[in-house]
């Protein structure tokens, strides 16, 4: 039997809101109470990846069901980032983008229990955001995310406490506290300091709970700070980095876990609390989500429903998602860890596509953050939907003229952005292997010359990391022409592979 209470105050725990009850069992008997947590984070795809060999929320649903058979005290949690960015989420259905509706629908079906916000939850409009919260059948929590007036979002408490009952009727109380990195400012969102608010929330519940779980969407350094400075936290389940992480920090060796993005892996945490000694034992392991795991049929039906709705929306926007455009003989690497650190066959194709439609250009540049597939397209058939997955946000290609001095500054900053979405991919650009000076074509970059550059509209908005100076108000940059959606340019480029 379980009970929940919700934290709506920084200073105190409010009375329990009861969702279950305790019946006819002996009380006060010491025992080891065991419970389990299934952890995901940064999930943007509802279906399988890598040609069907990896990931898939229907497979995670199967893992969840197996864990519930093992122990009914199993919770499934999401450490943020799933409303956006998603290829399916960009499809317009009924006049509005899905904007995460498909994610909520599938997570409802698979039985998600708890979620905290990631920074990308706020990529969508306020109306869409409020709709997603209302559609969620799982419980949100967040200590530091507020609306623009500083008020809590409806049904989003600061923390949640779950009471777990053992076999003899002995109970423990597990507190979940949530916090989010304030890195995506939106007009309808405000943030309390994530670290200070976490300290306050832990202080509010530490005397009322036996175990405290921090559900976070922070940079790793901030999770490390929490582990080192808030000893009452027993385990940190985080997101944001997109790569699996296992670390232990602080005098108590508080564990920090983050799974791979898109449910390529999940973490399974088995916890045992001794009510006599107050000792907590945590046994955690990472589980790859592969084709060896069957698709849960009920969840798979919901996945298919949302895919078909999105495909209808794409067709109404001029795409044919199922249309075959190429048969690649090589794998095309769009993994975030690859494209934000170097060139791949896929990034070269995109850069060449941008170059090819530019108006008499010397080079092309685009930001690697526009690639959102975080997957490898295996050798074989490539469809228009694969292109949508690669570049879900699209955006126009533009031709600009810029001074050589500005171009040099842009290229240097793009290199400095390695590891982030601001790392720049190029065509017609290289570096001299001896001097590391920039070459445009086969000639050294001349800071006194004017260059024609094909790029994307986002990159000349001044919104990319470290590139705020790259905007149309800069006198060293002139917009020449617009060439249309980058996705259609990539489709044309891919047809040349045949």
JOMO-V424351 format. One record per run of one state. SS is the DSSP state (~ for helix, > for strand, _ for the rest). FROM is the first residue (numbers start at 1). TO is the last residue. Records with the same first field share a line. If there is no record, write none. Layout:
SS=FROM-TO + FROM-TO
//
This chain:
_=1-1 + 8-16 + 18-31 + 41-48 + 53-53 + 55-56 + 71-73 + 79-87 + 91-91 + 94-95 + 98-100 + 111-113 + 116-118 + 123-125 + 136-138 + 142-144 + 148-155 + 158-158 + 166-170 + 181-188 + 192-193 + 206-210 + 218-219 + 230-234 + 240-244 + 250-253 + 259-260 + 264-264 + 275-278 + 289-289 + 291-296 + 317-323 + 329-331 + 334-335 + 340-344 + 358-362 + 371-375 + 378-379 + 391-395 + 417-423 + 428-428 + 432-437 + 441-442 + 445-449 + 462-470 + 472-476 + 496-498
>=2-7 + 17-17 + 32-40 + 49-49 + 54-54 + 74-78 + 92-93 + 96-97 + 114-115 + 139-141 + 145-147 + 156-157 + 159-165 + 171-180 + 189-191 + 211-217 + 235-239 + 245-249 + 254-258 + 265-274 + 279-288 + 290-290 + 324-328 + 332-333 + 363-367 + 376-377 + 380-383 + 396-403 + 424-427 + 429-431 + 438-440 + 443-444 + 450-456 + 461-461 + 471-471 + 477-485
~=50-52 + 57-70 + 88-90 + 101-110 + 119-122 + 126-135 + 194-205 + 220-229 + 261-263 + 297-316 + 336-339 + 345-357 + 368-370 + 384-390 + 404-416 + 457-460 + 486-495
//
